[in-house]
Amino acid sequence: MTTRTMKLPALFLLGIAGIISAEGRCKVYPGDNAWPSDEAWAELNRRVDNRLLKPCPQAAACYPGLEYDAARCATMSANWTNSYTHLDDPIEMFSPVYQGLTCLPPNIYDSGNCTMGGFPWYVINASTPEHIQEGVKFAKETGIRLVVKNTGHDFSGKSGGGQSLSIWTHYLKDVEYIPEIVDEVEGYSGPAFKCGTGVQAFEIYRIAHEHGKVVVGGEGQTVGVMGGYIQGGGHSPLSSIYGTGADQALAFEVVTADGRFITADHTQNSDLFWALRGGGGSTFGIASSVTVKAFPDVPTTAAGFKFSTADGLSNDTFWSGVRSYFDHFIDNADNGTYSYFIMLPNNPSPGNFLFQMTPFFAPNKTAEVVESLLNPWFTELRELGIDFDPNITEYASFYPAWKDFFPLEVVEKVNVQSGSRLFPRKNFESEDLRQATFDAIRTSLEINHVFVGFNIKATSPDNPDNAVNPAWRENILFALQSVRWSVNATADQILEARNGFTFGDMQRWRDVSPGAGSYLAESDRMEPNFQQSFYGDEKYPRLLELKKKWDPEDVFYAATAVGSEFWTIETADGLPHENGRLCRVGLDALEANYQFKSFSWIYARANTDVRVEEESTDNMKSIVENVTSTALNYTGGMESIVENITSIAKNITSKASNYTHDEVQRMLTEQYAANMSQRSYRPPTATNYTGWHAWVWPALVYLIGLTCGVVAVNCKEKYRLPSVLAFCATGIEILRYVSGINMNYAVKDTLLKGIIIQCMGAVVMVLREGFVLTEEQKRLPWPQRARATYKIAWNGRFINTARQAPVYHLIKDQDKERQVPSAVIEKRKELAERKAQKATTENDRKDNEVAPVTDTANNQVAVEIWKRFSTHALKIWRNYRLRRMLEMVCRILLIIIVDNAKDIVIDRYLGFVWTDIEDHKSAIIRRFLRGDHIEPREFWVRVYFAFESIWAAYNWYNRAHLLCALFFVGLGIDEPEEWPPMFGDIRQAWNIRRFWSKYFDRLIYRTVCGTGEMMMQAVGLGRGPFMGKKRWLLNCLVFTISGFFHAYTDYLAGITCGFWWEVFSWVANFVIIAFETLFLHYLKTYCPRVYHALSGKIGKTIGFIWGFSWVWWVTPKSQFVTLRCIP
């Protein structure tokens, strides 16, 4: 089994290494460091035979700039809605609303200027599979977004993509007629056409007609029927006889995400073949050709007519005529007909309704047969007094009938959103359901929505096994409705209209057809639970698994495509369109989405039956428990949603399934890896502050807090408490604000801990230890007083040292000299004079030496250059401040190098999976004692957790400490010795007590100890808390405070579960230290020889093993819960 590897942080989730910026979770964008250079684009152009285009929008001719052309603008504007205006353009799409409306003719929508918006920046005009391969490889290697376009008909704008590379397959036009082809698996034997994926409906219909054949294609003349149409299912005027377009495919030639060019059919790459037949385009690969079935040409009859309330009909009569048509849907579809009809409000004049049949299409039917089919309905219409004039025409073949009766499709308006529903047969078998369906549709018309209907069924005689939405197999009425808003509406008004349509108007249709679906190529891009609507619950899990298999790195993406729920386009106006950056979905987006966009992998996978062997049932039940626990931790109070997930997840334990236990675990692992790569977590209640301005307010508040801290140590005693409280209040405000900023978890966690420590430290140092200015400092001017005392306000400056803090509040020069004995000062001066004299003598000696005669001029120049360089370098090296700063830089670089090397090693040799952090695995000792099987891998995973729990704190605190030291020492505010190491010597930590007292960071340790002492004194435990039994109480208090401190910081940073496990893991340290101390006491008392024997290297080695074993055992107790609350 192949699984993707990932890092599981262990202390800062536990210690995420590096700052993951937008570049890490998003496709590469112009302005990113990784954006390809001009030379890289030029090389790509060479590889694709100079077919790399950098096109401009057509409407650029209407706006000031290099492309401005008034005449071309006028012609283009007059023909804007005509399909042929856009067909041969490499970037234009038929739903311009999804481009972002940044460049349209001013008479359509005046954007003020013209920008690329949601259009691709570069386009490969592919004419061979090799061109596609080069484009795919380039996108994969560079990380840029890749899109695929044929004609751009998709209602959701799938062919768009801002700042992307597009593969344009429009000119893959080759068509080969195959007189006889045999597919035993499909059960088909007969003629076929092998077509390039750029072939359009009018082209293949004409070619098939010339061969005396028909093929299944769309009703639209210009639709690219061999591209996204056939991969998305595809309905056709022939569907009631032969099924969907996808049912006709016998083979695909396709370029996969790794750049290979392969064939997919029933005998090779059959799983990919299954997915390509109905699983959607721009998802699994880019097809360059498809072989489709062909059938004998047939005579065809078509009929067209209309009636309207403008002809004197009352509204009730009009709707009675429409309602009577619904009674004949099943008979018409079962007889192989295809009707395409529209109903319009306010047409042909305001207040009127229009019904128009355009057309009633009957392949392989004579006019006489069509009349007999329509007569029952026509009779009812005439009895109602509805006047209409049907035009029924019989043709000798399919092509001319299609050409004459189906209208040319037009480009959508800029203020329209459409949605669709596949109403199943059962909705028309029951009188009650039929009436409810009719009422829902009538309501749409009466609130001024346009309606388009297709009375059609889509079952194939071959009954093929493919990825076509199961809802098509039950369909009798495929219907669409559209909503409009003002062209000049604001983004908020548009979003309000779209939400009202999606969750109101379309919901009425969903309510009367529960469990049905929608057609993904003609649908609402905001369709809730699109996985079920477009693909079906029983097929989506397999499709998602195949997506991960054939495109594990998500090279391909399209809106509402399989796997698209893990990505989002971040648009400036918040509307759904292609003008934005494509990024991984964050947890904030999941929390706001009631349809479980990133839970869909659980929903879809769990909602199918799962094939499980009898002995796997217990394991599967543990998965159910884990999914339930994860959902409960994550969703908080959303009980109904949790219950839904729970009930669905229980289906995993079913035995009659298509997926094994390992396959389910693989799904969990891959999704977990995808979400962990985001690594930016916020509490659900936080506000998403973004941009540079997000830091202005906390920076201002921080400066105010520093001022309060300076005042606290300069003012009289009665004013100290209010000043310290003001300092703490500013810290609380910063905590509230910073917790809402979306940033890397480990950075945020470190920042929050630092702020809390500053507040605690200020209270301890000023109120408890009574730090005040010296008399000499008080005589300084205010600016110098502030500089001399800022370290009290900025608490991290004086707690993290082994020396007493008051040293820091002395004047640097005079007061430091007073602390050093005069004899020592004289000795230092004498040594310095000797070194200077020695250096002078040595230089004089070298200057007096005569260079050898054999030295060349070049050697003399080199010697002179070296003398000058070495002199300056020596001066720099002798500068104590610069030398210490260089040492700090080297330490920072070493930490970064070690951290990245650690990550590489862990990723390569360990590679975590979801099952590594199952809840039951935290109880490893209990499982061992009762004889349960424990994999060696569990041991090594816990070793990594233990190591990371120690390393992460060192890594992040030391980085922050050294960077601050570098800043203040570089400015000359501090001396290097005022920044001693933050951590002690790990070699002194040969037991748990010494680990905390000798090694762990003094910043937190001393501050928390001081806080504990204050709390003990406040409750009347007196002075000297480190004496006798009071020391144990203080230690208990210190670890309890630390537990709450860390748990609360994690909560602020976005980890909202595992709070009490975090507290427990810290308090447990006190308990084990108590047992450790008692053990050593009794060992020293009753076995002194053993005690002293263990004080050497052997004893210390045992102590190190013991300490590490404790961390190895206790860390997963909290971290498994914490990690599992990230879904």
N, C-alpha and C positions, 0 to 999 in steps of 0.2 A: 504494500500500500504506500502510495506517495503522499507525503504531507508537507505543507509549507512550514518553515521554521520561523520562530519569533523569539523575542526576548521577553521574559517575565520580570519586571522590576520587583525588587524585594523589600527595600526599606522605604524608598521614596516612590513607591509602587515598583518596587524597592529600588530606588536609585536609577531613574531613567537617565541615560547618558546623552548629553548634547541637547541643544535647543532645537526642537522640531518646528521649523517655521512653515509658512504656507508652501514654500518650495518642497517640503518633505511630504506633504499630504495632498498636494495638488499636481495636476499636469503642468508641465513646464510652460511658462507664460513669458511673453516679451518683457524684458527688463530683468528677468531672473538670470543668475549667473550661468545657468545651464542652457539658456536659449541658444540655439545653433547660430554660429557666426555666418556672415555672408559667404565665406569660403565654403562652409559646410553645405549651404543651400546651392552654391554653384556646383559643388561636387555631385549633389543629388541630381541636379539638372543634367549633368553629363551622363549620369548612370541611366536616366530615363530618356535618353536620346533627345534632349532639349525640349521635352514636353512638360516642363515645370512652368506653370503660369502664376502670375501675381495679379489677378484681375481686380478691376474696380466695379462697384455696383453700377448698374445701368443708369440709375437716376443721378449719378455723379455729373452727368451732362447738364443737369438743371441747377447746379450750385457752383458758386465761384471756385475756381481752381483750374488746374491743368486740363481737366476733362470737360470743362464747360463748353457746351455746343447748343445754342438755342434751337437750331433747326432739328437736331437729333432729339433734343428734349421734347419738342412739340410732337414729333412723330411717335416717340416712345410713350408719352403720356396719353395720347389718344388711343393707343392700342394696349394699354397696360394690362387690362384684364384678359386679353387674348392669350391662350396657352402658348401659341407659337412665338409670342414675344419673348418667352422665358426658356423655351425648350433647349436652345443651343447656347445658353449662358451657363458657365461653369459653376456659378454660385447662387443664382436666384432660386427662390423657393415659392411654392404655390400658397403657402400660409405665411405671409410676410409679418404677421403679428409676432411670430417666433424668431424673427430676425432682430427684434428689439426696436424697430421703427426708427432707425438712424439714417436711412437714406432712401426716400421714396419720392416720386414726383410730387411737387408742391400741390397739384390739384387733387392728389390722393391724400397726402398727409405731409404737411410742411414741417420738417424737422429742424429748419433753420440753417443747417449745414449738412454735410455728408460725411459720415464715418463708416468704417467697415462693420461696426456693431457685431452682430452674430454671424457674419459671413466668415468663411475660412480666409486666412491670409495667403496661403499657397495652395495650388491645385495641381495635381498630376493628371494630365489628360491621357489616361491610360488607353493604349491600343493593343497591348499584349499582356499576358500574365506576368512577364518579367517586370513591367513597369509597376504593377501592383506589388510585387514582391519587394522591389526597392523601396517603395513608399512605406510598406509595413515595417521593414527592417529599420528604416530611418526613424520612424515614430517610436519603435521599441527601444532603440539605442539612445535616443535623445530624451524620451519621456514627454514629448509634446502630444497634444491631443490629436487623434486621428478620426476623421469622419468619412463616410462613404455617400456619394451622390450619384444617382442615375438621372432621374428627371425632376426630383424634388416634390412629388405629389403628396407625400405623407402629411396627414392633417396635423401632426404634432411637431413638424419642423425637424425631423430626424436628420435631414441632410445638411443642417446648419451646424455651426460650431465656431464661436468667436476665437480668433487667434490660433486657429488649428491648421493642420494639413489635411486636404481633402483628396480622396481618390475618386476621380470622375470617370465612371464606367460607361458614359453615354455613347461612346463611339466603338464599343465592342459589339459590332453589328453583324458579324458573320452568322449565316444561317445555312445549315446542311440538312438536306432531306435524306432520311434513312428509310428505305422501303420496308424493311422488316427488322424488327428487334424483338428478342425474346428475354423476358425477365421472369424466371420461374418462381422466385420468391413473391413477386408482385402478382403473379398470375396473369401477366399481360404478354400478348404476342400480336405484333402489328406494326404499323408505320410509326415513325417518330421524327421529330425535328431536333437537331442540336443547334442551340441558339446562343449567341453571345448575350451577356446580361444587359447590354444596352438596347436590345431590340424592344420596340414599342408595339402596342396593340395594333395600330393601323398597319404596321409593317408585317407582323407575323400573320395577321388575318389575310392580308393581300397575297402573301407568298403561299399560305396554305390553300387559299382559294385557287391559285394557279395550279396547284397539284391535286385539286379535287378533294381537299381535306379541310377539316376544321380543327382548331385547338382551343383549349379553354383559356380565355384571357378576360381582361376587364371590359366594362362597358365604355370606359373613357377612351377616347381616340389616342391620346398622347401618353397614357400611362406606360411606364416601363415594366411590362408584364413578366420579364425574365429576371428582374432584380428583387427589390424589396417586396413587390406584389406577391410573387410566388412563394417567397420565404416567409411572408406573414400570413399565408393562408390563401387569400385572394378569392373573392366571389366573382361570378361571371354570368352572362346570359345563358350559358350552358350548364351552370352548376346544378340545376334541378335534375339534369340527366346524368352528368359525369362527375359531379362533386366539385371540390374547390380546386384552385390553381395548384396548390401544393400537392394534391392527390395525383397530379399528372407527371410529376418529376420522376425520372428514372435514374438520373445521375447528375452530379454536380462536379465541375472542376473548380477548385477553390484554393485560395491562398490563405494559409492559417496564420495565427498570431506570431508564430516563430519564423515566418517567411517561407515556409515550404509550399510547394505547389503540388496538390494531391487530387486524386479522384475519390469521391464519396458516393457509394451506391450500396446495394444490398449485399455485395460480396466483399467490399473493402471499405474500411472506415465507416462501418454501418451505423455506429452510434451518432457520428457527425451527420450522416445522411438523414437519420431520423430527426435530428434537431433542425436541420436546414429546411425540412418540409413542414413549415408552419411555426417554427420557433422564433421567427423574426429576423430581420436583416440587421447588418452592422453589429453582430453579436458574436458569432462563432468563427467567422472568417469572411473573406470577400470572394464571392463567386465570380468567375470570369465567363462561365458558360453553364448551361443546363440543358439536359436532354428531356424532352417532354413527349407524351403520347399524342398521337394524331388520330382523328376519326374521320370516317367518310362524310363528305359534305351532305347537307340535308336541306330540303326545302324548308322555308321559314315564313311564318306569317306574323305580322306586327300590326298593332292597332293603337291609335291615339285619339284622345277626346278630352273634353274638359267640361265642367259646369261650375257656376259661381252664383253667389247671392246677388251679384250685380245684375243678374238676369231676371230679377224679381222674386227670387226664392227667399223664403224666410230662413232665419238661422236654424230653426228646429228642423225644417225640411232638409236643408243642406246636410245637417249632421245625421239625419235619418238615412239619407242616401249613402253617406260614408259608412255609417254603422252597418248597413246591409252588405257592404262589400266585405267587411270582416268575417261574415258568415261563410264566405266562399274561399278563404285563404288556403285552407288545407286541401280542398279539392284541386284548386289551381296549381299549387305546388306539386302535389302528387302526380299531376298530369304533365309535369316537366316544363311548366311555363315559368316565366320570369317577368314580373311586373315592376316597373320603376315609376313611382308616382310621387307627386309633391303636393303639399297643401300650404297655402300662403295666407297669412292674415293681411288685412288692409290691401287687398289686391283683387281686382285692378284699381280699386279706389279705397280711400279710408273707410273703415267700418265693414268692409266686405271680406268674404272668404272665397278662396279659389281652390278647386280640386282639378289637378291636371295629370292625365296618364301619358307618360312620355318615355317608353311605350309599354303596352302589354305585349310581351315578346314570347313567341311560341315556336322554338326550333322543332323541326320534323312534324309540323302540324300544317294542315291545309286551312284555308280561310273558312271552309265549312265547319271544320272541327272547332276552330277558335270561336266562331259564332255560337256554336252549341254550348261551349264552355261559358261564354259571357252572357248568353240569353237569360238565364235565371236572375242574374243581377240586373241586367238591362231592363227586364220586365218590372222588377221592383222599383227601379228608378222612374220608369214611366208612370207606374201607379202612384208614385209620390208627386207626380207632376213636374219632374225634373227634365228639362229640355237639354239634349246633348246630341252631337252629330259625330258618331264614331267613324274613323277612317281605318278600315281593315284592308290590309294589302298583303297579298301572297307573293312570295319571291321563290325563284327556282333554287336559290342557295342562300347560305347564311350571310356571306360577306356583304352583298348589296343591301340586305335588310338591315343589318347592323349599321352600315354606313349612312343610310337614309334616316333612320329613326332615333339614333342616340345623339343627343346634343353634344357639342364641343364643350368640354369642361372649362371653367374660368378660374382665374386667380382669386383667392378669397379676399374679402374686405379686411381692412386693418383693425376693425372694431368688432370682430366676430369670434365667438368660441362655439364649437360644436361638440356634441356628445352622442354616443350611439348605444343601442341595446339590441341584443339578439333574443327576441321574444320566442320562447319555445312552443312546440306543438301543443303542450298541455294548456297553454293560455287560450287556445282557440277550440279545444275539445269541450271545455266546460263553459256553460252559458254564463255563470257568475264571473269566472275569470275573464272570459271574452269581454263582458261588459265593463269590468274593472280596467282592463287594458285599454279599451276604447275611451273610457272616461279620463284616464291619465293622459292619453294622447290629446284628447279634445282640450283639456285644461292647458296644455302647452300652447296650442293654437290661440286660445282665448286670452293668453297673457302675451300675445304678439311674438311667439316663437315660430320660426320657419320649420316645417316638417318635411323630411324626405323618407320615403318608404320603399322597401324592396320585398315583395312577396316571393319568397324563394326558399328552397331547401337545399342542403349541400351534402347529401350522402352519395358516396361513390359506389358503383356496383362492385368494385374490387375490394371494398372495405379495407383500405390500406391502414397499416399501423404507422402513424407518424405523429408529429407534434401539433397538428392542427387543434385549435381550441375545441374541446368537446362540445361547447355550446353551439357550434355550427351544426353539429350532427342532429340537434334537436330543433334547429331554427325553422320557423315558418315566416316570421316577419323580422327583417333587419331594418331598424328605424333609426333615424337621426333627427335631432332638433338643435337649433342654434339660438344663441342669445346675442344681442347687440348692446353696445353702450355708445355714448357720445364719442365722436372722433377726438374731441379735445378734453376728454375726461382725464382727471389726475390718476396717478398710480393707485392711490387709495380707493378711488371710486371704481377703477377697473377691477381691482382685487375684490372689492365688495360685490360687484356684479358677477364675477367669475365664481366666487364662493357660493353666492346665492344660486347660481345655475348648477354647480357641481353637487352641492349638498342639499339643495332644495328641489329644483326642477328635475334633475336626473334621479334624485332619490325617489321621487314619485314613481318613476319607471322601474327602479330597482325594487321598490316595495311590492309591485304587482308581479314581479318575475324573480323571486328569490332563487339564488343558485344559478341563474343564467349568467350571461357574460356580455362581452362587447368585442367589436372587431378592432384589433390594435392599430390598423393603418388608418382607420376613420373613427377617431375617438377623442375623448376629452383627455388632454395631457395630465389633468389633475385628478383623474379617476381614482377614487379610494380603493385600496386593496387591488391594484391593477394586476397583481400576480394571479389572482383568481379570475378576474374579469377577462383578461386577455389570453390567459394560457390554461387556466383550469387547475384546481387544487391537485388533481391526480397526476398532472403532467409537469407542473412547475418544479417540483423537487428534482426530477431527473434532468430537466433543462438547466437548472442552476448547477447541478453537479457537472454536467457536460460543459457548461460555461467555464467552470474552474479547471476542467481538464484541458480544454482546447485553447483557453485564453486565461491562464492563471495570473497573468500580470495586468489584466484589464486593458489590453491595447485598444480593444474596440469598446465603444460606448455609444448608446443612443438613448434618448429619453424614453422611459417605460419599457426599455428592452430588458431581457433577462439579466439580472445582476445590477441593474441601474439603481436599485434602492440603496446601494452602498456608496453612491456618488451624488453630488448635488452641484448645480451650477449657481455660483454665488453672484447674483445680479445686484446692481446698484439700487434699482427701484423695488426689489423684492418680488417682481412679477416673474412668472415662468416663461423664460425665453432663452435663446442661445448666446446672448450678449453678456458673458461673464466667465469667470474662471471655474473650471471643472475640478472639484476637490472631493476628497473623501468626506462622507457624512459624519458629523460630530454627534456627541451624545445630546447636545442641546436640540439638534434637529429631531432626534429620535423622541425626546421627551415631548416635543410639540406635536408629534404626529400620532393621532389616535389609531392609525391603520398599521402601526408596527412596521414601518418601512424596513428597519434593520432587524425586526423580529420575523420578517417574512420567511427567512430561512428556517426558523423554528416552525412557523405556522405552516408553510408549505410542506416541509419535510414531515412534520408530525401529523399532518392532516391526511397523510396517506397511510395505508397499511404497510407494516414493516416486516420483512421476512426475517424471522428470528428462529434459530434452532431452540429446541426445548431447554438446553442447558444455558442459553443466553438470557433467559427471562429475567433472572435476578439482576444481571448487569443492566438490562434495559430499564428495569424499574428504578435503578439508581440514576439513570439519565433523566427519567421523569422527575425524580425528586430534585435533581440539580437544576433542571430547567425551571421548575416551580420555585425553588429557592432564589434563583437568579431573578426571576420575574418579581417576586415579592420584595426583594431588596431594592430592586431598581425602580419599580413603579410607585412605591410608597402607598398612597391611599387609593390607588386606582383598582379597587378590589374586583370590580366587574371584569376589567381587562385581565387581571391575574387569573380569575376563574376561567376565562375563555382560553387562555394559554394552557392552563393546567389540564382542562378537559381535552384540548387538542393534543397536548403532549402525551397523554395516556395512550393514545393510539399507537405510540411507538412500540408498546409491548405486544401488539398483535402479531400473530405468526404468519398470516397470509399476506406477505408484502413483497416488494421488489427490491428491498435494500437490507443489507446485513448490518449487524451491530457495528462492525468496523467502519462501514461506509457512513453510518450516522455520526460516529465519532469524528470521522474525517471532516464532515460538514461543520460540526461544532468547532473543530480546530481552525479550519480555514476562515470561518467568520470571525472567530475570536481574534485571530491574527490580524485580520483586516481592521477590526475596530481598535485593537491595541496600537496599530501604527499611527492612529490619530493622535493619541496622547495629549489631548487638551480637554480637561474635564471641568465642569462648573456645576455648582449646586442648582437644582431646578428653579429656585426662587431668584437666582442672581440675574442681573441685567447684563447683557452682552456689550460691554464697553469695548470699542475697537478704535484703532487709529492713534496718531500721536496725541490728540487731545484727550485720550483716555488717561494719560499720565499727568496732565496739567494739574488737575485738582488734588490728587494724592501728593504730588510734589510740593504744592503750595501748603497743604495741611502739614506735611512733614517739616517744612521750614518753620511754620508756626510752632510745631512741637519742639523743635530744637531751641527756639527762642524761649519757650516756657522752661525748658531744662536749664538754659543758661541763667534765667532769672532765678530759678530755684536755688542755685548755689551762690547767687550774689545778694539775694534779699535777706531781710531779717527773718528770724526763726518763725515768727507767727505767719509769715507769708509763704513758707516753704510748702506746706501741705496743699494749699490751693494751686500753687504752681505745678507741683508734681501731678496733682489730679488733672490739671489742664493738659499736661503732657500725655497722660494716659488716655484722656478723652480724644486727643488727636490721633493716638495710636489705634483706638477703636474705630474711628472713622476711616482710617486708611485700611484697616482689616476689612471693613464692610465693602469698601470700594474695590480693593484689589481682588477680593474673592470673586467678583463678577467679571474680571478680565479674562478672556480666553487666551491662555498661554500654556506653555509646557508645564506639566504637573510638577516636576521636580524643582523647577525654577520658582514656581509660585509657592510651593511648600516651604522652600528655603527662605523666601522673602517673608512669608507670613510668620514663620518661626522667629526670624530676626526681629520683626516688629514687636511680637509678644515679649521676647526676651528683653528688648529695650525698655518696655513699660515696666516689667517686673524688676529689672535691674535698677531703674531710676528710683523706684520705691525703696528698694533695699539700700542702695548706696546713699541716698539723700536722707531718708527718714530714719532708717535703722542705724547706719554707720556714721551718719552726721557729717558727711563731707562738706566742708566750707572752704572758702578762699583763705589764703594766707594774708597777713596784714600787708605784706609787700605787694601782693597781687591786687589788693583793693586800692592801692595808690596808683595803679596803672590807668591810662585812659580807657574808656569803654570798649573801643575796638580791640585793644590788646587784652583787656580782661575777658572779653568773649572768646578770643582765640585761645587764651590760656586755660579756659574752663570748658570748652566745648565738649571735651571728652566725657564729662559727667553726663551731659545731655544725650550724647550718642553712646549708649551704654555698651555696645559691642566693643568699644575701644579699651575699656579698662578692666572688664571682667575676664577677658581671655589672656591673662598673664599670671605667672606664678609669683610675681612680686607684688608688694602692697600697692594698692591704687593711689594712695596719697602722693607717692613719688611723682605721679604725672601732673600734679598741680603745683609744682614748684617751677620757678623761672628756670629756663633751660640752662643758661650759662652759669650765672653766679651760684644758684642753689645746688646745681649738680656738683660744682667744684667743692662746695662745702662738705658734701657727703664723702669725698675721697680724702684720705690722709695726705698731708702735705709732702711727706717723704715719698709716697707713691707717685705724686705729681712730679716731683723733681726727678725721680728715676725715669719716668716716661720721657721727660724733656731731654735728659742725657742720652737715652737710647735713640731718640729722633735725630739729635745732632750728630751722633756717630754715623748713622745711616746716611745722612746727607753728605758728610765729609767723605765717606767711602765712595759714594756715587760720583762726587766731583773728581776725586783722585783717579778713579777708573776712566772717566771720560777724558781727562787730560792725557792720560797714558795712551789711549787709543788715538787721540788727535795727533800726538807727536810721532806715531809710528809711520814709517815710510812704506807706501804701497809697493809691492813687488813690481819689478819691471815688466814681468810677463802679464800683468793685469791689462786687459783690453779696456777700451773706452766704455764698452757696454757694461763690463763688470764694475767699473768705477761708478757709472750712473746707477746701476742696481744697488751698489753698496750705499750710495748717498740716499736713494729712495728708502731703502730699508732703515737707515739711521733715522730719517725723519718720521717714518711710520712707527718704528718701535718706540721712539721718544714720546710721540703723542699717545700711542697705545699704553705705554707704561704710566703716563700721567693719568689716563682714564682709569687704568686698573688700580692705581694708588688711591683714587678717589673712593673713599669708603662708602659713601652714599650710593654712587653709581654701581659699585661692585655688589652691594647688597640688593639693589634693585634688579641687577642682572640675575642674581641668584633667585630672586622671587619669580622672575619671568621663566627661568629654567624649571622651577618647581611646578609652575602652572602648566607648562608644556609637558612635563613628565607625567603629571596627573592625567592630562588629556590623552596622551599616548597610551598610558597603561589602561585607561578606561576603555578606549576604543579597541585595544588589543584583547582585553577581556571579553568585550562584546563579540568580536570576530571568533574567538575560540569557542565561546558558549554557543553561538549560532551554528558553528560548523560541526561541533562534536556533541552537542546536547540537543538543541532544537526542541523547544517545548511544544506540547500538544495540550488540548483542552483537558484530557483525562489526567494530566499531571497534577491538577489542583482540585480534583474531586474532593468533596467534603470528607468522605470516609477515610481518605488517605492521610489526613492530619493526625489520626489516632494510630500511628505506626507501631508504638510499643504495645498497646493493648492488642492489636491484631497479631503481633508477633507472639505474645504470651499465650493467646488462645489457638495458635497454630495456623493462622491464615497464611495464604501464599503472599509473599512480598517480592515484587520484582526488584532486581538489582538497580534498575533505572530509578526507582523511588529513592534509593539511598543517594544517588548522585544528584538528583534534583534537589534534595534537601541540603546536600553539601553546598550547592550553588546558592541556595537561599541563605544559608548561614554566612557564607562568605560575603554575599552581597549586602546583608544586613549590617555588617561591619564596614565594608568598603564604601557604601553609598553615603553614609554620614561623613566619613573622611573626605570623600570626593567632593561633595557639594559645599560643605562648610569650609573646607580648605580653599576651594576656588574663590568663594566669596571673601574669605579672610585675606588671602594673598592679593586679590585685586584691590581691595580697600587699602591694604598696606602699601601697595605700589602707588596708589593714587596720593595718599597723604604724605608718604616719604618723598615722592617725586615733586610735590608742591613745596617741600621744605617745611611743612607744618610739624612733622614728627621726625624723630631720629629713628634709624632702623632698629635699634635695640628696644624701642618702645613697642615693637610688634614681634614679640616672641612667638614660637610655634603654638598653634592652637591646640594640638593634641600632644599627649605625652608620649612616652616610649612604649610601644607595643610589647617590647621585650620584658617589660616589668609586669605585664598583665598575665601572670601564670595562674590566676584563679579569678573567679567572677568578681569578688570584692575588689581585687586590685585592678581588674579591667575598668571598673567605674572610677576608682579613686586615682589610679596612676596613668591611665591612658585616655579615657573618653574626654571629649571636648570640654574645656573649662568654662566656655561661654554659657552653656546651659547648666552644667553641674554646679558651679559656684552660685549662679543666680537662683537656681531652684533651692539650693541649700539655704541661702539667705532668706528666701521667701518662707521656707519652712520654719526657720528660727523665729521670724517675725510672727508667724501664726501661732507657734508654741508660746511665745511670750504674751501674745494677745489673749490667750485663753488661760493665762495664769500659771504656766509651768515654770516660770522664773528664768534666771540666767543660767549660763553654762550648760547649754543643751547637749554638749558633747561629753558630758561626764555621766558615768554610771548607766543606768537603764534608760535615761532620757535620750541617749544616743540611738538606741533601737527605735524609739518612737519617732525621732527625727528622720532616720533612714526610711522608715515606713511611709512617713509623710512625704518625703522627697520623691520616692518612686510613685506614690499615688498621684502627686501633683504632676509628675512627668507623664504619667499615663494619660491623665485628662488633657494635659497640654498638647501632646502629640495627637490624640484622638480628635480633639477639637480643631487643631490645625488641618488635619486631613479632611475633616468635614467642610471647613471653609474652602479648601482647595478643590472640593467636588466629590470626595469619596464619602458618600452618605450612608454607607452600611459598615458593619464591623466595628462600630464605636466601642462597644464593651469588650470585644476581643482585644482591641488595642490596649485598653486600660488593664485588662487581665495580664497581658504579656509583660507589662512593666511592673505591676505589683508582684508578679511571680518572681521577678528578679530579687526583690527583697526577701521573699520566702526562702528562695534557694541560698541566698547569702547567709541568712540566719542558720540554716542547716549546715552550710559549709563551715561557718565559724564555730558552731558547736562541735562539729566533727574534728576540726583542727584542735579545738580546746581539749577535748577528751583524748585525742591522740597524743598531744603534748603532755597531758597529765598522767596518763596511764601507760603510754608507750613512747617514752621520751627518745629512746634509741631510734625507733622507727621514724619518729617525727624529725629528728636531726638528720637521719640518713636521707630523708626525702627533701631536705633543703638544698641539695645540690642539683646538678643538671638532670639527673633522672627524675627527681621529684618535680622539678619545673616542667619537664616534658610531660609528665603525667598531668600536671596542673593545666597545661595548655590544651591537652586532649580533653580533659574534663570540661574546661570552659567552652571549647568549641562544640563539644557534644551537647552542652546545655543550649547553646544558641541553635544548634542543628535541630533540637527537639522543639523548642518553644516558638521559633519564628513562624513556622506554618500555621500555628494556632490562630494567629490574627491575619496573616497575609493571604492564606487560602480564601478566607471570607472576603477580604478586601479586593483581591483580584477577581473573584467571581462576581462581584457586584458591578463589574464593567461588562455589559452584555456583548 
